[in-house]
Amino acid sequence: MPNETKQLLDFSLFINGKWQPAENNKTFHVYNPADGKIIARVAKASKRDTEQAIESARKTFDSGIWSRKSYQERADILSKFANIIRKNINEIAQLDIISSGATRRKAYSDPARAADLIDQTVKKLHEFSHVEFLPAAGSNHNEVWREPIGVVSAITPWNVPLMLAMLKIVPALAMGNSIVVKPASNTPLSTLKIAELASQAGVPDGVLNVVPGPGSEVGDVLSTHPSVNKVAFTGSTEIGKNIMQQASDTIKKVTLELGGKSPGIVLPDADLDIAIPGIMNGFCFHSGQICMSGTRLLVHDSIYEEVLERLAKCAETIKVGDPQSPDTGMGPVISKGQLESILSYIEIGIQEGARLVYGGQRVIVEGLKEGYYVQPTIFADVQNDMRIAQEEIFGPVLAVIRYSTLEEAIEIANDSIYGLAAGVWTKDVIKAKQIVKELRAGTVWINDWHAMRFDAPFGGYKQSGIGRELGEDVLYEYTQTKHVHTSLARELDQRPAYIIF
């Protein structure tokens, strides 16, 4: 069990339904980005610890204690899991606030949304075609079975620790798989807590295991171990490419949700009273540390300066500060290293010739002077070939690009290695949908940003990923497909496949 001693939290590894120390009792510290202080000591998994977790998952899967349960039995346990999460919202939310810097409003909504995700998945589980009967063909009877894929490894990032872990845990469990999760070392706390709650709900020992530790050790084992059948990863495109290469040696199924540099197109007729706060939410939500953040904004000549002026005024209203405060709009970024990276990109933008319209500075918050805070930052006169327009900064930095024709805007929007999300701001919804057809992105919003549905698929085009999360699509990502052919023919001449006789 995790326990609190004074102000320091202690978490062990969660393997085979039990808390256990890492090999040689190794640990690492987790820091609060709001003030830079140590908040937790966490067991640091080794290669051997990771192998043990995989072996536990494999043994449990092969035993059938979870994989051979009916989908109704699994659904009942998952529903209990959702209810237990709802009863522990306060603790889960606080773990994400103190480790990820999420604002109070965001952190408290995430556990509730995680429980809703389970409910939605249970609903989809009842509707899912576990066995599909094909049309009769003579004396042959054919079925398509969709079965658990086996052992899944999930590697999750630090930006939205609870939800991004649950996007993998929930469908994996729903379809009868066992799973080993490696959360990011910055933010492992809520994922470890979730594993404990799943066990309380009745998920059998060994079905859900959590092994925090370095990617170069734990992650590599999870991507290459022959007993792992699928790897699900969310993170940078660079690391995703490496995981894909590692998984190829044993031909593992792979789902990758990777980086983004998502464009929003503002048409001349856009309702700026709606668009301006929507654009700000698009690139400032969670301090810009969201893969689908709207970090490129394409604005028509006729309203370009007005949009810039209104964005700057809106930015002034966003409170940057203590994530525990109910009125904070932006908390800290995750670490000193991330803060330095964002500030370096801001300097690159200035050197490239972009015009700094607002922000660009570190924020010193009273009482939290060692925290990692940065202003919302808006650049104008950006060219799409600039680094600040092409590279994922992962901070609250917006590159505003001017366009003259709609064809030019679409060309600029698609001129990126990424294709995770995009948006269109206009009063003409019919015209917007015509534009959407031309945008190479997995999610496109019209007059909105960051709105998500658990029954709609999520994923990227191009180097933003492979596969889909959420919706019915995700259930197929966690299954194998088996065709079962039964011949009822009593005579040899009734078997047309026997062409050698």
Residue pairs with C-beta under 8 A, 6 or more apart in sequence:
1 19
1 196
2 9
2 10
2 11
2 12
2 19
2 192
2 193
2 196
3 9
3 10
4 10
7 39
8 38
8 39
8 40
8 41
9 30
9 39
9 40
9 41
9 189
10 40
10 41
10 42
11 19
11 40
11 41
11 42
11 43
11 188
11 189
11 192
11 212
12 19
12 20
12 21
12 22
12 43
13 19
13 20
13 21
13 22
13 43
13 45
13 49
13 53
13 210
13 211
13 212
14 20
14 192
14 195
14 196
14 208
14 209
14 210
14 211
15 49
15 52
15 53
15 56
15 206
15 209
15 210
15 211
16 53
16 56
16 60
16 205
16 206
16 209
17 199
17 204
17 205
17 206
18 205
19 196
20 43
21 43
22 43
22 44
22 45
22 46
22 49
22 213
23 45
23 46
23 48
23 49
24 46
25 43
26 43
26 44
26 46
27 41
27 42
27 43
27 44
28 41
28 42
28 44
28 185
28 212
28 213
29 38
29 40
29 41
29 42
30 38
30 39
30 40
30 41
30 42
30 99
30 185
30 186
30 187
30 188
30 189
31 37
31 38
31 39
31 99
31 186
31 335
32 38
32 39
32 98
32 99
32 101
33 99
33 100
33 101
33 331
33 332
33 333
33 334
33 335
33 371
33 372
34 98
34 101
34 322
34 323
34 324
34 331
34 332
34 368
34 371
35 368
35 370
35 371
36 336
36 370
36 371
36 372
37 370
39 98
39 99
40 99
40 189
42 185
42 188
42 189
42 192
42 212
43 212
44 212
44 213
44 214
45 53
45 182
45 211
45 212
45 213
45 217
45 218
46 213
46 217
46 218
47 217
47 218
47 221
49 211
49 213
49 218
50 180
50 182
50 211
50 213
50 217
50 218
50 221
50 222
50 225
51 221
51 225
53 180
53 209
53 211
54 151
54 153
54 180
54 221
54 222
54 225
54 227
54 228
55 227
56 205
56 206
56 209
57 151
57 178
57 179
57 180
57 206
57 207
57 209
57 227
58 150
58 151
58 178
58 227
59 206
60 66
60 178
60 204
60 205
60 206
60 207
61 67
61 148
61 150
61 151
61 177
61 178
61 207
65 204
65 207
66 74
66 173
66 176
66 178
66 203
66 204
66 207
67 148
67 176
67 177
67 178
68 176
69 176
71 125
71 126
71 128
71 130
71 174
71 176
72 126
74 125
74 173
74 174
74 176
75 122
75 125
75 126
75 174
77 201
77 202
77 203
78 118
78 121
78 122
78 125
78 170
78 173
78 174
78 201
79 118
79 119
79 122
80 201
80 202
81 118
81 197
81 198
81 201
81 202
81 203
82 114
82 115
82 116
82 118
82 119
82 122
83 115
84 197
84 200
84 201
85 92
85 111
85 114
85 115
85 118
85 194
85 197
86 111
86 112
86 115
88 111
88 193
88 197
89 108
89 111
89 112
90 108
91 193
92 110
92 111
92 162
92 190
92 193
92 194
93 104
93 107
93 108
93 110
93 111
94 107
95 189
95 190
95 193
96 102
96 107
96 110
96 161
96 162
96 187
96 189
96 190
97 103
97 104
97 107
97 323
97 324
98 189
99 161
99 186
99 187
99 188
99 189
99 190
100 107
100 158
100 159
100 160
100 161
100 186
100 187
100 334
101 287
101 323
101 331
101 332
101 333
101 334
101 372
102 110
102 160
102 286
102 323
102 331
103 286
103 323
103 328
103 329
103 330
103 331
104 323
104 324
104 325
104 326
104 328
105 326
106 285
106 286
107 323
110 160
110 162
110 163
111 162
113 163
114 162
114 163
114 166
114 170
114 194
116 454
117 163
117 166
117 167
117 170
117 454
118 166
118 170
120 454
120 455
121 170
121 171
121 174
121 454
121 475
122 174
124 174
124 455
124 471
124 472
124 475
125 174
125 175
125 475
127 472
128 146
128 472
128 475
129 144
129 146
130 145
130 146
131 143
131 144
131 145
131 146
132 143
132 144
132 146
133 142
133 143
134 142
134 143
134 144
138 489
138 494
139 487
139 488
139 489
139 490
139 494
140 485
140 486
140 487
140 488
140 489
141 485
141 486
141 487
141 488
142 483
142 484
142 485
142 486
143 483
143 484
143 486
144 481
144 482
144 483
144 484
145 481
145 482
145 483
145 484
146 175
146 476
146 479
146 480
146 481
146 482
147 176
147 479
147 480
147 481
147 482
148 175
148 176
148 177
148 478
148 479
148 480
149 175
149 177
149 229
149 230
149 253
149 478
149 479
149 480
150 177
150 178
150 228
150 229
150 230
150 480
151 177
151 178
151 179
151 180
151 227
151 228
151 229
151 230
152 168
152 172
152 177
152 178
152 179
152 180
152 228
152 229
152 230
152 231
152 232
152 478
153 179
153 180
153 181
153 182
153 222
153 223
153 225
153 228
153 230
153 231
153 232
154 165
154 168
154 169
154 172
154 179
154 180
154 181
154 182
154 231
154 232
154 233
155 181
155 182
155 215
155 219
155 222
155 223
155 231
155 232
155 233
155 234
155 235
155 243
156 164
156 165
156 168
156 181
156 182
156 183
156 184
156 191
156 233
156 234
156 235
157 164
157 184
157 234
157 235
158 184
158 185
158 186
158 187
158 334
159 286
159 289
159 290
159 291
159 334
159 394
160 286
160 290
161 183
161 184
161 187
161 188
161 189
161 190
161 191
162 190
162 191
162 194
164 234
165 181
165 183
165 190
165 191
165 194
166 194
167 234
167 469
167 470
167 474
168 179
168 181
168 232
168 234
168 469
169 179
169 181
169 194
169 198
169 208
171 469
171 474
171 475
171 477
171 478
172 178
172 179
172 232
172 478
173 179
173 198
173 203
173 207
173 208
174 475
174 478
175 475
175 478
175 479
177 230
177 478
178 206
178 207
178 208
178 209
179 207
179 208
179 209
180 209
180 210
180 211
180 222
180 228
181 191
181 195
181 208
181 209
181 210
181 211
182 210
182 211
182 212
182 213
182 215
182 218
182 219
182 222
183 191
183 192
183 210
183 212
185 212
185 213
185 214
186 334
186 335
187 334
188 210
188 212
191 210
191 212
192 210
192 212
195 208
195 209
195 210
198 207
198 208
199 205
199 208
211 218
212 218
215 239
219 243
220 246
222 228
222 231
223 231
223 242
223 243
223 246
223 247
223 252
224 246
224 247
224 249
224 250
226 250
228 250
228 252
229 252
229 253
230 252
230 253
230 254
230 255
230 477
230 478
231 243
231 247
231 252
231 253
231 254
231 255
232 254
232 255
232 477
233 239
233 240
233 243
233 254
233 255
233 256
233 257
234 256
234 257
234 258
234 291
235 258
236 258
236 259
236 392
237 258
237 259
237 392
237 417
237 418
237 463
237 464
240 256
240 258
240 465
243 254
243 256
244 254
244 256
244 466
247 254
253 477
254 466
254 467
255 465
255 466
255 467
255 468
255 469
255 477
256 465
256 466
256 467
257 291
257 458
257 459
257 460
257 464
257 465
257 467
257 469
258 291
258 418
258 420
258 460
258 463
258 464
258 465
259 291
259 392
259 418
259 420
259 463
259 464
260 291
260 292
260 293
260 295
260 392
260 418
260 419
260 420
260 421
260 460
260 464
261 295
261 296
261 389
261 390
261 391
261 392
261 416
261 417
261 418
262 282
262 292
262 293
262 294
262 295
262 296
262 418
262 420
262 421
262 422
262 423
262 441
263 294
263 296
263 297
263 298
263 412
263 413
263 416
263 422
263 423
263 439
264 279
264 282
264 294
264 296
264 297
264 298
264 422
264 423
264 424
264 425
264 449
265 298
265 403
265 409
265 410
265 413
265 422
265 423
265 424
265 425
265 435
266 275
266 279
266 297
266 298
266 299
266 300
266 303
266 307
266 425
266 426
267 300
267 406
267 424
267 425
267 426
267 428
267 431
267 432
268 300
268 302
268 303
269 426
269 427
269 428
270 303
270 425
270 426
270 427
271 425
271 427
271 447
272 303
272 306
272 307
272 310
274 425
274 447
275 307
275 425
275 447
276 307
276 310
276 311
276 314
277 314
278 425
278 447
278 448
278 449
279 294
279 297
279 311
279 398
279 425
279 449
280 311
280 314
280 315
280 318
280 376
281 449
281 450
282 293
282 294
282 423
282 449
282 450
283 293
283 294
283 295
283 376
283 396
283 397
283 398
284 315
284 318
284 329
284 330
284 376
284 396
285 293
285 450
286 331
287 330
287 331
287 332
287 333
287 374
287 395
287 396
288 295
288 333
288 342
288 393
288 394
288 395
288 396
288 397
289 333
289 334
289 338
289 394
289 395
290 450
291 392
291 420
291 464
292 420
292 421
292 443
292 450
293 394
294 398
294 421
294 423
294 449
295 392
295 393
295 397
295 398
295 399
296 382
296 384
296 389
296 398
296 399
296 401
296 413
296 416
297 307
297 398
297 399
297 400
297 401
298 401
298 402
298 403
298 409
298 412
298 413
299 307
299 308
299 400
299 401
299 402
299 403
300 402
300 403
300 404
300 409
301 402
301 403
301 404
304 380
304 400
304 402
307 400
308 357
308 378
308 380
308 400
311 357
311 358
311 378
311 398
311 400
312 357
312 358
312 378
315 358
315 359
315 375
315 376
315 378
316 358
317 329
318 329
318 330
318 376
319 325
319 327
319 328
319 329
319 330
320 328
320 329
320 330
320 331
320 363
320 365
320 373
320 374
320 375
320 376
321 328
321 330
321 331
321 363
321 365
321 368
321 373
322 328
322 331
322 365
322 367
322 368
323 331
323 332
330 373
330 376
330 396
331 373
332 339
332 368
332 371
332 372
332 373
333 339
333 342
333 372
333 373
333 374
333 395
334 372
335 372
336 372
338 372
338 394
338 395
339 362
339 372
339 373
339 374
341 393
341 394
341 395
342 374
342 393
342 394
342 395
342 396
342 397
343 362
343 374
345 387
345 388
345 391
345 393
345 395
345 397
346 356
346 359
346 360
346 377
346 397
348 387
348 388
349 356
349 379
349 382
349 386
349 387
349 388
349 397
349 399
350 356
350 360
352 383
352 386
352 387
352 388
353 381
353 383
353 386
354 379
354 380
354 381
354 382
354 386
354 388
354 399
355 379
355 380
355 381
356 377
356 378
356 379
357 378
357 379
357 380
357 400
358 375
358 376
358 377
358 378
359 374
359 375
359 376
359 377
359 378
359 396
360 375
360 377
361 374
361 375
362 373
362 374
362 375
363 373
363 374
363 375
364 373
365 371
365 373
374 395
374 396
375 396
376 396
376 398
377 395
377 396
377 397
377 398
378 398
378 400
379 388
379 397
379 398
379 399
379 400
380 400
381 400
381 402
382 388
382 389
382 399
382 400
382 401
383 389
383 401
384 390
384 401
384 412
384 415
386 399
388 397
388 399
389 399
389 401
390 416
390 417
392 418
401 412
403 409
403 412
406 435
410 435
410 438
410 439
413 422
413 439
414 438
414 439
414 440
416 462
417 462
417 463
418 460
418 462
418 463
418 464
419 440
419 441
419 442
419 460
419 461
419 462
419 463
419 464
420 441
420 442
420 443
420 459
420 460
420 461
420 464
420 465
421 441
421 442
421 443
421 444
421 445
421 460
422 436
422 439
422 441
422 443
422 444
422 445
423 444
423 445
423 446
423 448
423 449
424 432
424 435
424 436
424 439
424 444
424 445
424 446
424 447
425 446
425 447
426 432
426 446
426 447
429 446
429 447
432 446
432 447
433 446
436 444
436 446
440 461
440 462
441 460
441 461
441 464
442 457
442 458
442 459
442 460
442 461
442 464
442 465
442 468
443 458
445 451
452 458
452 470
453 470
453 471
454 470
454 471
455 470
455 471
455 472
456 470
456 471
457 468
457 469
457 470
457 471
457 472
457 473
457 474
458 468
458 469
458 470
458 471
459 465
459 466
459 467
459 468
459 469
467 477
468 474
468 477
469 477
487 495
489 495
492 498
492 501
